């Protein structure tokens, strides 16, 4: 979504009597592909018509630098969707997985998902 369109949508929320409980910044595709994602979070955060902001990502683009930007912008929750065979997921429980760029990510999966 274009940033100007996003701003208009957030600004239009002023016309509603009650705030949005949770703004979920995802639908189809990977939200972190949007180079202005952290700016979108920050713009939404300044609105008094949005109580919480979250997103769901596959985690591939969730580097330390990106995480810090999105957290500093004011996101409340980042969900990581994990697809794969149960054994493959189980092998990564609680482990640091090397990233191809600038660090590591910690992968934890609740045992009831296996």
MARTOR-578000 format. One record per residue: x, y, z of N, C-alpha, C in turn. Coordinates in steps of 0.05 Angstrom, whole numbers, plus 32768, in hexadecimal, padded with zeros to 4 digits. Each point is the difference from the previous one (the first is absolute). Layout:
BEGIN
XYZXYZXYZ/...
//
This chain:
BEGIN
80117FE980007FEF80178000801280198000/7FF880137FF0800F80197FFF7FFD800E801B/8016800E80088000800D801A7FEB80168002/7FFC800F7FEB7FEB801580007FE47FF48005/7FFA7FE97FF47FE77FF380047FFD7FF7801D/80167FF5800B80007FF7801C7FFA80178012/800E80177FFC7FFC801780107FE3800A7FFF/7FF47FFF7FE87FE480097FFE7FED7FEE8010/80057FE67FFF7FF07FED800F80028006801E/80188003800A80048005801C7FF3801B8007/800480147FF07FF4801A80057FE27FFF8000/7FF47FF07FEF7FE37FFE7FFE7FF47FF38019/80107FF280107FF67FF380187FF680158014/800980197FFD7FF7801680127FE180037FFE/7FF57FF87FEA7FE380037FFD7FEF7FEB800E/800D7FEC800C7FF27FEB800E7FFF8006801E/7FEB7FF9800E7FFD8006801C80137FF08013/80077FE87FF880107FEF8011801A7FF97FF2/80157FFB800F801A7FF87FF47FFF7FE37FF5/80127FFA7FEE80057FE57FF6800F7FF28016/7FF67FE88008800D7FF28016801C7FF67FF7/80017FF37FE8801A7FF67FF6800180057FE3/8015800E7FF8800680047FE380147FEA7FF9/7FF77FEF7FEE80127FE97FF7800B80077FE5/801A80057FFF800D80087FE8800A7FE87FF0/7FEE7FF27FF480067FEB7FED7FE67FF77FF3/80027FF37FEB7FE97FF37FF2800B7FE97FF0/800780077FE8800D7FEB7FEE801C800A7FFA/80127FED8000801C80087FFB800F8006801A/801980077FFD8011800580178000801E8006/7FF7800880187FFE801D8006801B800E8001/80157FF28007801B800D8002800C80057FE4/7FF37FF77FEB800980077FE57FFB801E7FFB/7FEE800C800E7FFB801D7FFD8016800F800E/8010800E7FF08017800E800B7FF980168014/7FE6800880007FF7801580137FF07FF48017/80037FE680057FF07FF380148003800D801C/8019800680088004800C801A7FF4801C8001/8001800F7FEA7FF2801A7FFF7FE27FFD8003/7FF57FEB7FF47FE37FFB80027FF97FFB801E/80107FF0800D7FFB7FFA801C8002801A8010/801480107FFB80038019800E7FE980147FFC/7FF780017FE77FE980127FFA7FE77FF7800E/7FFB7FE67FFF7FE97FF5800E80018003801E/80197FFE800B80048002801D7FF8801C800A/800580157FF07FF9801B80097FE380068001/7FF07FEE7FF47FE380047FFF7FF37FF8801B/7FEE8011800A7FF27FF880197FE87FEE7FFA/7FFD7FF87FE77FEA7FEF7FF880097FE37FFC/80187FFA8007800B7FE47FFE800C7FF8801B/7FF57FEB800C800A7FF7801A80197FEF7FFE/80007FEC7FEE80167FEE7FFD80077FFB7FE3/80197FFA7FFA80097FFB7FE5800F7FE68000/7FF97FEE7FEE80107FE77FFD80037FF97FE3/80107FEC7FFB80047FF57FE580087FE38003/7FFE7FF27FE980097FE47FFE80137FFE7FE9/80167FF4800480157FFE7FEC800B7FE38000/800C7FF97FEA800D7FE67FFF801C8001800D/80098018800780198003800E801980027FEF/7FFE7FFB7FE680177FFF7FEF800E801C7FFF/7FF080157FFF800B801B7FFE8003800E801C/7FFB7FF180158001800B801B801C8000800B/801180127FF6801B8002800980008010801A/80178001800D8003801080187FFA801E7FFA/800B800A7FEB7FFC801C7FF87FE280067FFB/7FF37FEF7FF17FE380037FFA7FF07FFE801A/80067FED80107FF27FFC801A800280198011/8018800B80028004801880107FF080187FF5/7FFF80037FE67FF080167FF47FE37FFD8005/7FF57FE87FFD7FE47FFB80037FF88003801E/80107FF680117FFB8003801D8001801D8009/8014800F7FF68003801C80077FE880107FF5/7FF57FF77FEA7FE9800E7FF47FE67FFC8010/80007FEB80117FEA7FFD80137FEE7FE77FFC/800A7FEC7FF17FEF7FE87FFD7FFD7FF2801B/7FE87FF580047FFB7FF2801980067FE28000/7FFE7FF47FE880047FE37FFE80087FF97FE4/80137FEE7FFE80087FF47FE67FFC7FE28002/7FEF7FF67FF07FFB7FE37FFF80107FF47FE9/800C7FE9800580107FF37FEB7FF27FE67FF9/7FF87FFE7FE67FF37FE97FF680157FEC7FF7/7FFF7FE8800B80147FEB7FF97FF27FEA7FF1/80087FFB7FE87FF67FEA7FF080167FEB7FFD/7FF97FE7800280147FEB7FFD7FF77FE7800C/80107FEC7FFC7FFA7FE6800C80068001801E/7FEF7FF3801080048001801D801C7FF98009/800D7FEC7FF4801B7FF98008801480167FFB/7FFD800D7FE9801280167FF97FFC80178013/7FE7800680077FFB80168013800B7FF8801C/7FFC7FE7800880097FF7801A801E80038003/800F7FFB7FEA801D80018000800A801D8005/7FEF80147FFB8009801B80047FF7800D801A/7FF17FF180107FF5800B80198016800C8012/7FFC801980068013800D8012801C80047FF6/80057FFC7FE7801A80037FF58004801B7FF2/801980087FFF800780187FF080047FF67FE3/7FF2800D7FEE80037FF97FE4800F80167FF2/80167FFA7FF2800F80147FF37FF0800D7FEA/8003801A7FFD7FF380107FEB801580057FEB/7FF880037FE7801380057FEA800B801C8001/7FF5801180118008801C7FFF801080098019/7FF280088015800E800D80157FFC7FF4801C/7FF97FE880027FFD7FF5801B7FF27FE68002/7FF17FFD80157FF27FE780077FE380068007/7FEF7FEC7FFD7FE58003800C7FFC7FE78011/7FF1800580167FFA7FEA80127FE57FF47FF7/7FFF7FE77FFC7FE87FF27FF77FF57FF08018/7FE8800680087FF37FF080147FE47FFA7FF6/7FF87FE780047FE57FF87FF87FF47FF28018/7FE7800680067FF27FF380167FFD7FE27FF9/80067FEF80137FFF7FE37FFB7FE47FF77FF7/7FEA800E80087FE67FF77FF77FFB80047FE3/8012800E7FF27FFE80047FE3800B7FE97FF1/800F7FEF800D800D7FE97FF27FED7FE97FFE/
//
